[in-house]
């Protein structure tokens, strides 16, 4: 269910600064088809830059490397990202997600400054990841607190850790509880240890997360 992923981000509230919303809808050797801020599809060649400031660095049949608002982003087919300052009318940072074809909300964010893929999961009590992903992110999970967790595969041992920073769009939270599993996981589950600190509003295929504190 994770092989076909999509993410579209848009501004739903009054903003203090416009975000740049980019989605990849086609991939070729040295070329990528993108949509920017919900506009028409554009075919970009490597090195080409759009009037919105989106530059294609490189592309192949699997992914595109784009420079958006001065930052490099790596996106696969059907994936997207929102950059720039997004705030609601109350001045709180927010991000808008769009469900993929399977109804999942999957987004690129970061943990402790390193990029990772999140699946929004209100059924998970904490941010949950595999030990392989924890190692990739530089998390010393073996120093964490050992605990037991009930999963589809039965009771398993996990490690509870504190994540220094978790960022999703312009929402950045510090000191977020995480759980590391020894078993493989295709994405990081964005659980309630993060979601309890944001307001969630769903309208159809869209979900808006707004930072509370």
ABEGO torsion letter per residue (X at the ends): XAABBBBBBBBABBBABBBBBBBBABBBBGBBBBBBGGBBBBBBBBGBBBAAGBBBABBBAABBBBBBGGBBBBBBBGBBBBBEBBBBAAGBBBBBBBBBAAGBBBBBBBBGGBBBBBBBBAABABBBBBAAAAAAAGBBAAABBBBBBBBAAEBBBBBBBBBABBBBEABBBBGBBBBBBABBBABBBBBAAAAAABBBBBBEABBBBBBAX
